[in-house]
Amino acid sequence: MTQPAAQPAAIAHDPARWRKRFPILANTTYLVTHSLGAMPDTVHEKLKLFTDQWASRGVRAWAEGWWDAPVSVGNLLGRIMNAPPNSVVMHQNVSVIQGLVASALDFSGRRNKVVYTEHNFPTNMYVWEGFKQHGAKIHVVKSPDGIGVPTEALLEAIDEETLIVPISHVFFRTSFMQDAAAICERAREVGALVLLDTYQSLGCVPVDVQALGVDMVCGGSVKWLCGGPGAGYLYVRPDLLPKLTPKITGWAAHAAPFAFELGAQRYAGDVRRMLHGSPAVPSLYAASAGYEVILDVGVAAIRAHSTMLTEWLRGEVSSRGFRVTSPPDVRQRAGTLTVALAPDEHGPAFVAALEARGILVDHRPEAGIRVSPHFYTEQQELAAFADALTELRRTKKWQDFVQQKKAY
Ligand SMILES: Cc1ncc(COP(=O)(O)O)c(C=O)c1O
């Protein structure tokens, strides 16, 4: 007898094998990876290595791994997206990276259009809006249903006047996944650049930068990569690199930083030209623990497990009368499922009431409660969430929590 598509993956991937590596899973139902991935136990060792180096090696530590960390850690992370060696550098976060890339562009000509959707993560909009005063013309593609954006509408907006498409691969509110291949292909046809923000996909959904032929990819490690804060990444297509001269720059991007040359920047010939100042070493060490786990589990297995669980949950909450605001088609959905509440129900109060029951999720206006299983999630945890949600709606006990203000 043929098995339904999701079954074999569920058997092949066993979350129990990984759970003991994530301390928080011992005492919470952790369904909030879209916001902050659970910490792998090896982060302790990585941070101890950093403090040991500082304590015992002192200034020599710079030459023994610290200075190179943005590239060496970038190389480790690069394996998750099939990036060639030395094509990824680490930064603090996506906001800095967007600014840095924008500062490498010239908006003074006819090709000055910046195209993204109204579901782009806000920080990415703020940066590009700021470049309007330098000639950027922003074109925002609207969402007809509040969930996604038709690929054709986006492709139509990318034309000969488009300079760059700095776009979220997966929408943070609804988990709608854009057709990155089609976007890159269209951009190539008209000579526009793509800066793909894979914050909500890398580590959960397969991303292959070489297969996509994408120009640049950025993101952070806080969520699906289980790498914690302070470790943003930027991939640049190697043949594009020499053309980029960011004005947001610094001595780490210099061809010979320790020559301390005065005057104008002389950019490094390799990916280091996309750096600026001294690296945030502890964050990069901590993040490498997350990348190692993701590489060990394998993104294909993660994706199969994730789609099996989000499909299960979608059926479960729908049958209990909840409306799901993530795309119903699993091919257009990444790792999060969003569940709408009724207009008279209070999202943050539900989140607080669930937290009081040991279940961690969050809420976003216009989407609902966001729930994210990852490779360490068991189906019974989603069942516990569905039960608690139903109970809260029926008993209205969420009303006891309306005064609690949580921001995460
Ligand atoms: C798609 C996306 N981009 C960027 C960010 C965060 O940007 P930053 O790294 O500047 O904090 C998030 C955080 O939720 C996100 O979901």
The ligand as an SDF file (V2000), in Angstrom:
LIG
                    3D

 16 16  0  0  0  0  0  0  0  0999 V2000
   12.3760   38.3980    7.5840 C   0  0  0  0  0  0  0  0  0  0  0  0
   13.0850   39.1100    8.7020 C   0  0  0  0  0  0  0  0  0  0  0  0
   14.0850   39.9710    8.4210 N   0  0  0  0  0  0  0  0  0  0  0  0
   14.7510   40.6230    9.4010 C   0  0  0  0  0  0  0  0  0  0  0  0
   14.4260   40.4390   10.7300 C   0  0  0  0  0  0  0  0  0  0  0  0
   15.1740   41.1370   11.8290 C   0  0  0  0  0  0  0  0  0  0  0  0
   16.1030   42.0630   11.4080 O   0  0  0  0  0  0  0  0  0  0  0  0
   17.3750   42.3950   12.3140 P   0  0  0  0  0  0  0  0  0  0  0  0
   18.3610   41.2880   12.1110 O   0  0  0  0  0  0  0  0  0  0  0  0
   17.8750   43.6890   11.7950 O   0  0  0  0  0  0  0  0  0  0  0  0
   16.9230   42.4690   13.7380 O   0  0  0  0  0  0  0  0  0  0  0  0
   13.3940   39.5510   11.0570 C   0  0  0  0  0  0  0  0  0  0  0  0
   13.0220   39.3660   12.4900 C   0  0  0  0  0  0  0  0  0  0  0  0
   11.9980   38.9360   12.8560 O   0  0  0  0  0  0  0  0  0  0  0  0
   12.7110   38.8790   10.0270 C   0  0  0  0  0  0  0  0  0  0  0  0
   11.7130   38.0230   10.3090 O   0  0  0  0  0  0  0  0  0  0  0  0
  1  2  1  0
  2  3  1  0
  2 15  2  0
  3  4  2  0
  4  5  1  0
  5  6  1  0
  5 12  2  0
  6  7  1  0
  7  8  1  0
  8  9  2  0
  8 10  1  0
  8 11  1  0
 12 13  1  0
 12 15  1  0
 13 14  2  0
 15 16  1  0
M  END
$$$$
